[in-house]
Amino acid sequence: MNNRNRIYQESEIPSLKNILDARSLMDDEVRKTPLTESHTFSKMIGSHIFLKMESMQKTGSFKVRGACSKVNSLTAEEWKRGVITASAGNHAQGVAFSAMKKKIPCKIIMPKSASPAKVAATRSYGAEVILSGNTYEETWKVADSISHESGYVMIHAFDDPLVISGQGTIGLELLEDLQHFDKVYVPIGGGGLASGLAIAVKAKRPEVKIIGVESNQFPAMKDSISSGHLVTTKSGFSIADGISVKSPGELTFKICSDYLDDIVTIDDNSIVEAMFLLMEREKVVVEPAGAATLAYLLSKNDLKSSERVVSILSGGNVDMYLLGQIVAKGLMQMGRMLKIFIQLPDKPGALKTVVDRIAELNVNIVEVNHDRLSSNVAAGSAGVYLSLELEDEKHAEKLMDFLQKEGIEFRITS
């Protein structure tokens, strides 16, 4: 059942009716998520930017839509057998939640590198979690083997018509909530979300452009469409694990080839900045894959001022440790956090003099660390590491000018 390597059949492509049917299968707890125009990002990008907040969805991701669509369409006999899937996190939680609602057995195979937070969340829905494999492809093989041996029904993360139809309900909501829009930017991993959304939107408004956004480390769908056949990308690394897929599905490849207007890529640094700005300006926590579309829009800024553009924020499940790193790196990337090393005479008052002068520039000193013993610190001197909070890059340049004029030996450490 649902063999990933099955031969593609034309009849499997979902229709608008299939997507409407999928919405009727949704549990009551699957939410219609907000669609809001962001005045902040509209001003920054120069167009009308609308954010589709799937980060506020039940289980923290759009994945619950496809999972509910699939699980709720199974027969009573299939429910009795139970369900199984392979996932790095969001699809796992969606399937576990849907299985819990139906009180059916559920096994989730997750890669060993999966976020501990996502593993814990998946277990909280009552699923049996097995950590196996280092990549999604390896994890998939384990799940597929267990499915054949035990009879569990496989719930594919993206290459399944019912899953695609479930994800397509986001497109229905866009059509209902926004009278006019020109473009939709949607993240692509395996392609289930992009496929379902494109089918729904194009059925009613074929003039709307659908643009997929992939990690530049995993451009699997872009490379496959360019080649005209499925390809597997080389190994890479991205903090956006939700779109770190080496190869798209056969069905999603066919749909995206036919329906998408373009596919673009984005890097991790841009994603970090977008996540930071979403927290600071919109007070919204979005995971790396979920911020990919806005990251691209912020980095390219090539839209017309009259265009109305939807950015799909696909999920909000981010590890708290990573979130702390995002804040620190975001501040540094935007020139608002600076770490410097200065060397001063090891005499009373030397540091106070420098600190007082820095404070006069309205620079906030966040942290101070002394170092007298390292080999790079001259005898009779004291090394001091300062973590500084600034307004922006111009403020940082003003600080650098001051230190140079005062003859203070310093170097930027990060």
Secondary structure as GFF3:
##gff-version 3
##sequence-region A 1 414
A	DSSP	three_ten_helix	10	12	.	.	.	ID=ss1
A	DSSP	alpha_helix	16	24	.	.	.	ID=ss2
A	DSSP	beta_strand	35	37	.	.	.	ID=ss3
A	DSSP	alpha_helix	39	45	.	.	.	ID=ss4
A	DSSP	beta_strand	48	53	.	.	.	ID=ss5
A	DSSP	three_ten_helix	54	56	.	.	.	ID=ss6
A	DSSP	three_ten_helix	58	60	.	.	.	ID=ss7
A	DSSP	alpha_helix	63	71	.	.	.	ID=ss8
A	DSSP	alpha_helix	76	81	.	.	.	ID=ss9
A	DSSP	beta_strand	83	86	.	.	.	ID=ss10
A	DSSP	alpha_helix	90	102	.	.	.	ID=ss11
A	DSSP	beta_strand	106	110	.	.	.	ID=ss12
A	DSSP	alpha_helix	116	124	.	.	.	ID=ss13
A	DSSP	beta_strand	128	131	.	.	.	ID=ss14
A	DSSP	alpha_helix	136	150	.	.	.	ID=ss15
A	DSSP	beta_strand	153	154	.	.	.	ID=ss16
A	DSSP	alpha_helix	161	167	.	.	.	ID=ss17
A	DSSP	alpha_helix	169	177	.	.	.	ID=ss18
A	DSSP	beta_strand	183	187	.	.	.	ID=ss19
A	DSSP	alpha_helix	192	204	.	.	.	ID=ss20
A	DSSP	beta_strand	209	215	.	.	.	ID=ss21
A	DSSP	alpha_helix	220	227	.	.	.	ID=ss22
A	DSSP	three_ten_helix	241	243	.	.	.	ID=ss23
A	DSSP	alpha_helix	250	259	.	.	.	ID=ss24
A	DSSP	beta_strand	262	266	.	.	.	ID=ss25
A	DSSP	alpha_helix	268	277	.	.	.	ID=ss26
A	DSSP	pi_helix	278	282	.	.	.	ID=ss27
A	DSSP	three_ten_helix	289	291	.	.	.	ID=ss28
A	DSSP	alpha_helix	292	300	.	.	.	ID=ss29
A	DSSP	beta_strand	308	313	.	.	.	ID=ss30
A	DSSP	alpha_helix	320	333	.	.	.	ID=ss31
A	DSSP	beta_strand	337	345	.	.	.	ID=ss32
A	DSSP	alpha_helix	350	360	.	.	.	ID=ss33
A	DSSP	beta_strand	364	371	.	.	.	ID=ss34
A	DSSP	beta_strand	381	389	.	.	.	ID=ss35
A	DSSP	alpha_helix	393	405	.	.	.	ID=ss36
A	DSSP	beta_strand	410	412	.	.	.	ID=ss37
###
